[in-house]
Amino acid sequence: MALQSCQKQPDVSQKPNILLIVADDQGWGDLGIHGNNQLNTPRIDSLGKAGAIFTRFYVSPVCSPTRAEILTGRYHPRGGVYDTSSGGERLDLDEETIGEFFLANGYRTGIFGKWHNGTQSPYHPNNRGFEEFYGFASGHWGNYFSPMLDKNGQIVKGEGFIIDDFTNHAIDFMAEDDQPFFVFLAYNTPHGPLQVPDEWWDKYKNATIPAHRFQEKENPDETRAAWALCENIDWNVGRMIDDLANQGKLENTIVIYMSDNGPNGWRYNGGMKGIKGHTDEGGVRSPFIIFWKKHIQPSIIQNIAATIDILPTLADLTGISITPNNPLDGVSLQPLLTGKQETLPDRFIFSHWNGAVSLRNQQYILDKDDQLFDLTQDPGQYSPILDPSDSLMTAFVEAKESWKKNVLSELDRQKEEIFPVGFPGSKFTQLPARDGVAHGNIKRSNQFPNSSYFTNWTSESDSITFDTEILTTGKYKASVYYSCKEAAIGSILQLMEGKNQVEAEITEAYDSGPISVEFDRYPRKNSYEKEYIILEMGEIHLEKGHHPLTLKAKEINNQDFIDFRLLVLEKVD
């Protein structure tokens, strides 16, 4: 996280603001401006009509890799991101981020919403160049109505529907003063669980589903819920644009709208092959709109571009000084946006997930199975070229092998995922159930760890362990977020690190059961969420070094102990 290369500019009063909006699992076809005549997205569509629309903009097939590429301007394998959970989503600490660059150049920086590139400091957004964070860092979330959230490292409770709440905080941040801002607004919809407020669901619950290529695979209510969430996003985008205009800041604000991967279901997507998780066009081609009043003229740009281009493009548009320690993979799109050039030199853009690699240039795509398609003639990838020339095929195959050798080889999927505790300068460390390992009878509430909790804790021989690296020796206040039934009262929970330990008696019972389920419009794959109460365990002394932490039941009444969601450690000296 070196910042020495960034020279802070003394006068930033005229620098443009940046509002970077990233939706989650919104496909290319989930906008009216892309031909979806059943979906109402007038505010985003109007941004596109007044700004530049990229018709072929590429992201990664899933959440964490795309976010890593936005942050760094580099392909995600270089930053060590290989999973969406349990440490594999963490961005390597030697990677510099877009937040760090803009902070060093005099910008106020804030991220609101879904981080998904590391939970514990120094991976936390407050340690990666963002002064203000309000959202969640631990993967994805299971409740969208006044959920447990993170505000600059401290657990807080959200207010109302999560997307509206994130928007409110972003609006407040952008209005604070006249210093230029960089806001990364990372929405977490239409990603599941497909929880939708009545106001938006009622508009779509009986919506007609248009015919499309993969309609036989479609689940209509899943599509309707996703569309309802997309219209809610559109409404919130409109609120921000109106607020910026009312403040007189819109003319000096660069607004980007995009998504992080293809759609999270088989629905209209312009006839493209594939969805989220796929390296074909439908899985990685994203909406991308960039608006800057009077500076970027309305245009439709056919040139290929990608997430890796966002950092160098914004650096050029704002005129900030960056000299990255790590070479960027992206290029600046400024010449296309300012009309200086109609095209950029042709290049390959690569997509990767879970061992699958595709690449494309301005005309062709070589898919994960080394089939070559001409996207100018066959954008839906219906029929591979049967007999491509040797020179054409060789160029693509050699480029793929070179990328695997020089980029993908940097990804270490076997590295130990140890979770840091007590990073200097950070007060709180959160250890969610997602990052723990259950022993004995204890089970995870869902096969997908993000936003899960541990349950079925029935024996004093059961335990939960966290593979932790204690970074600072000292005392830590331990708090556990839990739920339980009345039968657990009088039981004793114990936290241990070697010979150091602290224990507390369960004196209060609370079991909300699954919450906000009445807003689920389609069966969820994620864990249900619950409300939790806090057990203040007291202070424990932790020694610097690789020392795993263990939670055990010293005493259980009636074989019915707690459900565990989160351990928070707060440095007290």
C-alpha positions in Angstrom: 0.0 0.0 0.0 2.8 2.4 -0.9 1.8 6.0 -1.5 5.2 7.6 -1.8 4.8 7.7 -5.6 1.7 9.9 -5.4 2.5 13.6 -5.2 -0.2 15.5 -3.4 -1.3 18.5 -5.4 -1.8 21.7 -3.4 -4.7 23.2 -5.3 -7.5 20.7 -6.1 -10.4 23.2 -6.0 -11.2 22.8 -9.7 -10.6 19.0 -9.9 -13.8 17.2 -11.0 -15.6 15.0 -8.5 -16.1 11.3 -9.3 -19.2 9.2 -8.6 -18.5 5.6 -9.6 -21.6 3.4 -9.3 -21.3 -0.4 -9.6 -24.4 -2.6 -9.5 -24.1 -6.2 -8.5 -25.3 -9.0 -10.9 -27.1 -6.5 -13.2 -26.6 -7.8 -16.7 -26.1 -5.9 -19.9 -29.7 -6.5 -20.8 -31.0 -5.1 -17.5 -31.4 -1.5 -18.8 -34.0 0.0 -21.0 -31.3 1.7 -23.1 -30.0 -1.8 -24.1 -33.3 -2.8 -25.6 -35.2 -4.2 -22.5 -38.7 -2.7 -23.2 -40.1 -4.3 -20.0 -37.8 -2.6 -17.6 -38.1 1.0 -16.5 -34.7 2.6 -16.0 -35.2 6.2 -17.2 -32.5 8.0 -15.1 -29.7 5.6 -16.0 -30.9 5.7 -19.6 -30.8 9.5 -19.6 -27.2 9.4 -18.3 -26.3 7.2 -21.2 -28.0 9.4 -23.8 -26.3 12.5 -22.4 -22.9 10.8 -22.0 -20.8 8.0 -23.6 -22.1 4.4 -23.8 -19.5 1.7 -24.3 -21.2 -1.2 -26.2 -18.4 -3.7 -25.5 -17.1 -3.1 -21.9 -15.8 -6.2 -20.1 -15.7 -7.1 -16.4 -14.9 -10.4 -14.6 -17.4 -13.2 -14.3 -18.0 -12.7 -10.6 -17.9 -10.0 -7.8 -14.5 -9.9 -6.1 -12.3 -10.1 -9.2 -14.1 -7.2 -10.9 -13.8 -5.0 -7.8 -10.1 -5.8 -7.5 -9.6 -4.7 -11.1 -11.5 -1.5 -10.6 -9.3 -0.8 -7.5 -6.0 -1.5 -9.2 -6.2 -1.2 -13.0 -4.6 -4.6 -13.1 -6.0 -8.1 -13.8 -7.2 -9.7 -10.6 -4.8 -12.7 -10.5 -2.0 -10.2 -10.0 -3.7 -9.1 -6.8 -4.2 -12.6 -5.4 -8.0 -12.7 -5.8 -9.2 -16.2 -6.5 -12.5 -16.7 -4.6 -15.4 -14.7 -3.3 -15.2 -15.9 0.3 -13.0 -17.1 3.2 -9.9 -15.0 2.4 -9.7 -15.8 -1.3 -11.4 -12.4 -2.0 -8.6 -10.4 -0.3 -6.6 -8.0 -2.4 -2.9 -8.4 -1.8 -1.4 -5.7 0.3 1.3 -4.7 -2.2 -1.4 -3.6 -4.6 -2.1 0.2 -4.7 -5.7 1.2 -5.0 -7.7 3.9 -6.8 -8.7 5.2 -3.4 -5.1 5.7 -2.3 -4.2 7.5 -5.5 -7.1 9.9 -5.2 -6.7 10.4 -1.5 -3.0 11.3 -2.0 -4.1 13.8 -4.7 -6.3 15.8 -2.3 -9.7 14.1 -2.8 -12.1 13.0 -0.1 -12.6 9.3 -0.6 -15.6 7.2 0.4 -17.0 3.8 -0.4 -20.6 2.9 0.4 -22.0 -0.6 0.0 -20.3 -3.9 -0.8 -16.5 -4.0 -0.5 -15.7 -7.7 -1.0 -11.9 -7.5 -1.1 -11.0 -8.2 2.5 -12.6 -7.8 5.9 -10.0 -7.4 8.6 -7.5 -4.6 8.6 -5.2 -4.0 6.7 -7.5 -5.4 4.0 -10.4 -3.3 5.2 -11.4 -0.3 2.9 -10.3 2.2 5.6 -6.8 0.9 5.2 -6.9 0.9 1.4 -7.4 4.6 0.7 -11.0 5.2 1.7 -11.5 7.7 4.5 -15.2 6.8 4.9 -16.8 3.4 4.7 -20.4 2.4 5.3 -21.5 -1.0 4.1 -20.2 -4.5 4.5 -16.8 -6.0 3.9 -17.4 -9.7 4.4 -18.6 -11.1 1.1 -22.3 -10.8 0.5 -25.3 -10.0 2.8 -28.4 -11.9 3.7 -30.7 -9.2 4.8 -31.6 -6.0 3.0 -33.8 -4.3 5.6 -32.0 -2.4 8.4 -29.2 -4.9 8.5 -26.0 -5.1 10.6 -23.4 -3.0 8.8 -19.9 -1.6 9.2 -19.2 2.1 9.6 -15.5 2.7 9.6 -14.8 -0.6 11.3 -17.5 -0.4 13.9 -20.7 -2.4 13.8 -23.9 -0.3 13.3 -27.5 -1.0 12.3 -28.7 0.2 8.9 -31.7 2.3 8.3 -34.4 1.0 5.9 -33.9 -0.7 2.6 -30.1 -1.2 2.1 -29.8 0.5 -1.4 -31.7 3.5 -0.3 -29.6 3.7 2.9 -26.3 3.5 1.0 -27.5 6.2 -1.4 -28.4 8.4 1.6 -24.9 8.1 3.0 -23.3 8.8 -0.4 -25.5 11.9 -0.8 -24.5 13.2 2.6 -20.8 12.6 1.9 -20.9 14.3 -1.5 -22.6 17.4 0.1 -20.1 17.8 3.0 -17.8 20.5 1.6 -16.3 21.8 -1.6 -13.2 19.6 -1.6 -13.4 17.2 -4.6 -14.7 13.8 -3.8 -14.2 10.3 -5.1 -17.2 8.1 -4.2 -17.3 4.4 -4.9 -21.0 3.5 -4.6 -21.0 -0.3 -4.6 -24.6 -1.5 -4.6 -25.4 -5.1 -3.7 -28.4 -5.6 -5.9 -29.9 -7.3 -7.9 -27.7 -10.0 -6.3 -29.7 -12.4 -4.2 -31.4 -12.9 -1.9 -34.0 -11.2 -4.1 -35.5 -9.1 -1.3 -37.6 -6.3 -2.8 -39.7 -3.6 -1.1 -43.4 -3.8 -1.9 -43.3 -0.5 -3.8 -41.0 -1.9 -6.4 -42.2 -5.5 -6.4 -45.8 -4.5 -7.0 -44.7 -2.9 -10.3 -43.2 -6.1 -11.6 -44.9 -9.1 -9.9 -47.2 -9.6 -12.9 -44.8 -8.3 -15.6 -44.7 -9.9 -19.0 -41.5 -11.8 -19.7 -40.4 -11.2 -23.3 -39.2 -14.0 -25.5 -35.4 -14.4 -25.7 -32.7 -16.9 -26.5 -32.6 -18.8 -23.2 -36.2 -18.4 -22.1 -36.5 -22.1 -21.4 -34.0 -21.7 -18.6 -35.6 -18.6 -17.1 -37.4 -18.4 -13.8 -40.0 -15.7 -14.3 -40.3 -14.5 -10.7 -36.5 -14.4 -10.4 -36.5 -12.1 -13.4 -39.3 -10.0 -12.1 -37.5 -9.5 -8.7 -34.2 -8.6 -10.4 -36.0 -6.1 -12.6 -37.8 -4.5 -9.6 -34.4 -4.2 -7.9 -32.9 -2.6 -11.0 -35.7 0.0 -11.1 -35.0 0.8 -7.4 -31.4 1.4 -8.3 -32.5 3.7 -11.1 -34.6 5.7 -8.7 -31.6 6.1 -6.4 -29.3 7.1 -9.2 -31.9 9.8 -10.0 -31.9 11.0 -6.4 -28.1 11.5 -6.5 -28.1 13.2 -9.9 -30.8 15.6 -8.7 -29.0 16.3 -5.5 -25.7 17.1 -7.3 -27.6 19.4 -9.7 -29.3 21.2 -6.8 -25.9 21.7 -5.1 -24.4 23.0 -8.4 -21.9 20.1 -8.4 -23.2 18.1 -11.3 -21.3 20.0 -14.0 -18.1 19.2 -12.3 -18.8 15.5 -11.5 -17.8 12.5 -13.6 -20.5 9.8 -13.2 -19.8 6.2 -14.2 -22.5 3.5 -14.1 -21.6 -0.2 -14.6 -22.1 -3.7 -13.2 -19.7 -6.2 -11.8 -20.6 -9.3 -14.0 -23.3 -10.8 -16.1 -26.9 -11.4 -14.9 -27.6 -13.7 -12.0 -30.1 -15.6 -13.9 -31.2 -16.6 -17.4 -33.1 -13.5 -18.7 -33.0 -11.1 -21.6 -29.4 -10.2 -22.2 -29.1 -9.1 -25.8 -28.9 -12.7 -27.1 -25.4 -13.2 -25.6 -24.2 -16.6 -24.5 -23.6 -17.1 -20.8 -24.5 -15.5 -17.5 -22.7 -14.7 -14.2 -19.8 -17.1 -13.6 -19.2 -17.7 -17.4 -16.3 -16.2 -19.4 -18.4 -16.0 -22.6 -19.8 -12.6 -23.6 -23.0 -12.8 -21.5 -21.0 -13.4 -18.4 -18.5 -10.5 -18.7 -20.0 -7.8 -21.0 -21.3 -5.1 -18.7 -23.2 -1.8 -19.0 -20.8 1.0 -19.0 -21.9 4.7 -19.1 -19.7 7.7 -18.4 -21.2 11.1 -18.1 -19.4 14.5 -17.5 -21.5 17.4 -18.5 -20.0 19.6 -21.3 -16.8 17.6 -21.2 -17.9 14.2 -22.6 -20.1 14.5 -25.7 -23.0 12.1 -26.2 -21.6 9.1 -28.1 -21.8 5.4 -28.6 -18.3 3.9 -28.4 -17.7 0.5 -30.1 -14.1 0.2 -29.0 -13.5 -2.7 -26.5 -12.7 -1.6 -23.0 -12.5 -3.2 -19.5 -12.4 -2.6 -15.7 -8.6 -2.4 -15.9 -9.1 0.8 -17.8 -11.0 2.7 -15.2 -8.1 3.8 -13.1 -5.9 5.2 -15.9 -8.9 6.8 -17.5 -10.0 8.7 -14.4 -6.4 9.7 -13.7 -6.2 11.3 -17.1 -9.7 12.9 -17.0 -9.0 14.5 -13.6 -5.3 15.3 -14.2 -4.1 13.7 -11.0 -0.6 12.4 -10.7 0.0 8.7 -10.3 3.2 6.7 -10.7 2.1 3.2 -9.7 4.7 0.8 -8.2 3.0 -2.0 -10.1 2.5 -1.6 -13.9 -1.1 -1.2 -14.9 -2.7 -3.6 -17.4 -5.3 -1.0 -18.5 -5.2 1.9 -20.8 -6.7 5.4 -20.7 -10.0 5.8 -22.6 -9.7 9.6 -22.5 -8.9 9.9 -26.2 -12.2 8.1 -27.0 -14.2 10.2 -24.5 -12.8 13.6 -25.6 -13.0 12.9 -29.3 -9.3 13.0 -29.9 -9.4 9.5 -31.3 -12.1 7.3 -32.8 -10.4 4.0 -31.9 -7.5 2.8 -29.8 -4.9 0.3 -31.0 -6.3 -3.2 -31.1 -5.5 -5.4 -28.1 -6.6 -8.5 -26.3 -8.8 -8.3 -23.2 -8.8 -11.4 -21.0 -11.5 -12.9 -18.8 -10.8 -15.5 -16.1 -12.6 -17.4 -13.4 -11.9 -20.7 -11.7 -9.4 -21.8 -14.3 -11.5 -20.8 -17.4 -9.9 -18.2 -19.6 -11.3 -16.4 -22.7 -9.9 -13.5 -24.6 -11.2 -11.1 -27.2 -10.1 -8.4 -29.5 -12.1 -5.9 -31.6 -13.4 -8.7 -33.8 -13.0 -12.2 -32.3 -13.3 -14.1 -29.1 -11.4 -17.3 -28.2 -13.5 -19.1 -25.6 -12.4 -21.3 -22.7 -12.5 -24.3 -24.9 -10.3 -22.6 -27.6 -13.2 -22.2 -30.0 -12.9 -19.0 -32.1 -16.0 -16.8 -32.9 -16.3 -13.8 -35.1 -18.2 -11.3 -32.8 -18.9 -8.9 -35.7 -20.9 -11.6 -37.5 -21.9 -13.9 -34.6 -22.2 -11.8 -31.4 -24.2 -14.5 -29.7 -21.4 -17.1 -30.2 -23.7 -19.5 -32.0 -21.2 -21.1 -34.3 -17.4 -21.3 -33.9 -15.3 -20.6 -37.0 -14.9 -24.0 -38.5 -11.6 -23.5 -40.3 -9.8 -20.3 -39.0 -6.5 -19.5 -40.6 -3.4 -20.8 -38.9 -2.1 -17.3 -38.3 -5.3 -16.1 -36.7 -5.7 -19.1 -34.5 -2.1 -19.1 -33.5 -2.2 -15.4 -32.5 -5.1 -16.1 -30.1 -3.8 -19.4 -28.7 -0.3 -17.9 -28.1 -1.8 -14.8 -26.4 -3.9 -17.0 -24.1 -0.9 -19.2 -23.1 1.3 -16.1 -22.6 -1.4 -14.6 -20.3 -1.6 -17.8 -18.3 2.2 -17.9 -18.0 2.7 -14.2 -17.2 -0.5 -13.2 -15.3 -2.4 -16.2 -14.1 0.8 -17.7 -12.8 0.9 -14.9 -10.2 -2.2 -16.3 -8.6 -1.5 -18.6 -5.6 -4.5 -20.6 -4.8 -2.6 -22.6 -2.2 -1.6 -19.7 0.0 -2.5 -19.9 3.7 -5.5 -17.8 4.5 -4.6 -16.4 7.9 -6.8 -13.6 9.3 -5.0 -10.6 10.9 -6.0 -9.2 14.3 -4.9 -5.9 15.8 -3.5 -4.0 12.8 -1.7 -0.9 14.1 -3.9 2.2 13.7 -7.2 0.1 13.5 -9.3 -0.2 16.6 -11.6 -3.0 15.6 -11.2 -6.5 14.1 -14.2 -8.4 12.9 -14.1 -12.2 12.8 -17.4 -13.4 11.2 -18.6 -16.9 11.1 -17.7 -16.9 7.5 -14.0 -16.9 8.4 -14.3 -19.5 11.2 -13.9 -23.3 11.2 -16.5 -25.4 13.0 -15.6 -28.5 14.9 -17.8 -31.3 16.4 -21.5 -31.0 15.9 -21.5 -27.3 14.8 -22.8 -26.6 11.4 -22.9 -23.6 9.1 -26.3 -22.2 8.3 -25.7 -22.4 4.6 -23.3 -24.0 2.1 -22.3 -20.5 1.0 -20.2 -19.0 3.9 -20.9 -15.3 3.3 -23.4 -13.9 5.7 -23.8 -17.3 7.4 -23.8 -18.2 11.0 -22.9 -21.3 13.1 -25.6 -23.4 14.6 -26.2 -26.8 16.2 -23.7 -26.1 19.0 -24.7 -28.9 21.4 -21.6 -30.1 23.2 -18.8 -28.8 25.4 -16.4 -30.6 23.0 -17.6 -28.5 20.1 -15.6 -25.4 19.1 -15.1 -22.7 16.5 -11.5 -21.7 15.6 -10.1 -18.8 13.7 -6.7 -19.1 12.1 -5.4 -15.7 13.2 -2.2 -13.7 13.1 -2.0 -11.3 16.1 -0.3 -8.2 14.9 -0.2 -6.2 18.1 0.4 -7.6 21.6 -2.1 -6.2 24.2 -5.5 -6.3 25.7 -8.6 -6.7 23.5 -12.2 -6.3 24.5 -14.1 -9.3 23.1 -17.8 -9.1 22.0 -19.8 -11.9 20.5 -22.9 -11.4 18.4 -25.2 -14.4 19.1 -28.7 -15.7 19.4 -30.1 -18.4 21.6 -33.2 -19.9 23.2 -34.1 -19.7 26.9 -32.5 -23.1 27.6 -29.0 -21.6 27.0 -29.2 -19.1 29.9 -26.6 -20.0 32.5 -24.2 -21.6 29.9 -20.7 -20.2 29.7 -18.8 -19.2 26.5 -15.0 -19.2 26.6 -12.6 -17.4 24.2 -9.0 -18.8 24.3 -5.6 -17.9 22.7 -3.1 -20.4 24.1 -3.1 -19.9 27.9 -4.9 -16.6 27.6 -8.6 -16.7 28.0 -11.8 -14.9 29.0 -15.2 -16.3 29.7 -18.8 -15.0 30.1 -22.1 -16.4 31.1 -25.1 -16.3 28.8 -27.6 -14.3 30.8 -30.0 -13.2 28.0 -31.9 -15.2 25.4 -33.0 -14.0 22.1 -34.0 -15.9 18.9 -35.6 -13.8 16.2 -35.7 -16.6 13.7 -35.2 -15.6 10.0 -35.8 -12.0 9.4 -37.3 -10.0 6.5 -38.3 -13.2 4.7 -41.6 -11.6 3.7 -39.6 -9.6 1.2 -38.0 -12.6 -0.5 -39.6 -12.7 -4.0 -37.8 -15.9 -5.1 -36.3 -18.8 -3.1 -32.9 -17.8 -1.9 -29.6 -19.6 -2.2 -27.9 -17.6 0.5 -28.2 -18.1 4.2 -31.2 -16.5 6.0 -30.2 -13.8 8.4 -31.2 -13.3 12.1 -31.1 -10.5 14.6 -28.3 -10.9 17.2 -27.6 -9.6 20.6 -24.2 -8.9 22.0 -22.4 -10.8 24.7 -19.7 -8.6 26.2 -17.0 -11.2 27.3 -14.5 -8.8 28.8 -10.8 -8.3 28.1 -8.4 -10.9 26.8 -4.6 -10.5 26.5 -3.3 -11.5 23.0 0.3 -12.1 22.1 1.8 -11.1 18.8 2.3 -13.9 16.4 0.5 -16.7 14.6 -1.9 -17.7 17.4 -5.3 -19.2 16.5 -8.3 -18.1 18.5 -10.8 -20.7 19.9 -14.4 -20.3 21.0 -15.7 -23.1 23.3 -18.6 -23.8 25.6 -17.1 -24.2 29.0 -20.5 -25.2 30.2 -23.8 -26.0 28.3 -27.2 -26.3 29.8 -29.6 -28.8 28.2 -27.4 -29.3 25.1 -28.8 -26.1 23.6 -26.1 -23.4 23.2 -25.8 -20.3 21.0 -25.9 -19.6 17.3 -22.8 -17.6 16.5 -22.5 -14.8 13.9 -19.5 -12.6 14.8 -16.6 -12.0 17.1 -15.4 -8.4 17.5 -12.1 -7.6 19.1 -11.4 -4.0 20.2 -7.9 -2.9 21.2 -8.0 -1.2 24.6 -4.3 -0.4 25.1 
